[in-house]
């Protein structure tokens, strides 16, 4: 799916989106912003590239980060949930999405290049999707953006009646 699909589905559902990124460095938010009308749905984009910022800004459990490092499914889920709540002006964003992983060129903290986690959070809870991607740094980052967009489309398409818009 594409960022245009995400924006269209979110607009149709009256949903808002918050993005937290690590390895994609803003590319996911940028892909969404490239779509005309994105301002109606995108509330927030945060790049928490440094591990400590994941805890300080997004509220990821510092003990979890210390035990497992930043490349972890639970970290991705907490990043997504943190972004969703960070966007709370008159209520949290409908959907939070996050990316964390290893784009390379070297492994990180015992995690192989290409191990990526995409987090998705709604009022119903947070989950993560593990990806094992191949390619160079640019290819892994691009595939992560595509996977995060797919996760957003799936969430928006699967649960439109339960999504509540917030002004």
GIUR-V527312 format. One record per backbone hydrogen bond with DSSP energy under -1.0 kcal/mol. CO is the residue of the C=O (numbers start at 0). NH is the residue of the N-H. If there is no record, write none. Layout:
# GIUR-V527312
co=CO nh=NH
co=CO nh=NH
This chain:
# GIUR-V527312
co=1 nh=5
co=2 nh=6
co=3 nh=7
co=4 nh=8
co=5 nh=9
co=6 nh=10
co=7 nh=11
co=8 nh=12
co=9 nh=14
co=15 nh=94
co=16 nh=42
co=17 nh=96
co=18 nh=45
co=19 nh=98
co=20 nh=47
co=21 nh=24
co=23 nh=26
co=25 nh=29
co=26 nh=30
co=27 nh=31
co=28 nh=32
co=29 nh=33
co=31 nh=34
co=34 nh=37
co=36 nh=39
co=37 nh=40
co=37 nh=41
co=40 nh=16
co=43 nh=18
co=45 nh=20
co=49 nh=53
co=51 nh=55
co=52 nh=56
co=52 nh=57
co=53 nh=59
co=54 nh=58
co=60 nh=64
co=61 nh=65
co=62 nh=66
co=63 nh=67
co=64 nh=68
co=69 nh=71
co=71 nh=75
co=72 nh=76
co=73 nh=77
co=74 nh=78
co=75 nh=79
co=76 nh=80
co=77 nh=81
co=78 nh=82
co=79 nh=83
co=80 nh=84
co=81 nh=85
co=82 nh=86
co=83 nh=92
co=84 nh=87
co=90 nh=88
co=94 nh=17
co=95 nh=120
co=96 nh=19
co=97 nh=118
co=99 nh=116
co=101 nh=113
co=107 nh=110
co=110 nh=107
co=111 nh=114
co=113 nh=132
co=114 nh=101
co=115 nh=130
co=116 nh=99
co=117 nh=128
co=118 nh=97
co=119 nh=126
co=120 nh=95
co=121 nh=124
co=124 nh=121
co=126 nh=119
co=128 nh=117
co=130 nh=115
co=135 nh=139
co=136 nh=140
co=137 nh=141
co=138 nh=142
co=139 nh=143
co=140 nh=144
co=141 nh=145
co=142 nh=146
co=143 nh=147
co=144 nh=148
co=145 nh=149
co=146 nh=150
co=147 nh=151
co=148 nh=152
co=149 nh=153
co=150 nh=154
co=151 nh=155
co=152 nh=156
co=153 nh=157
co=154 nh=158
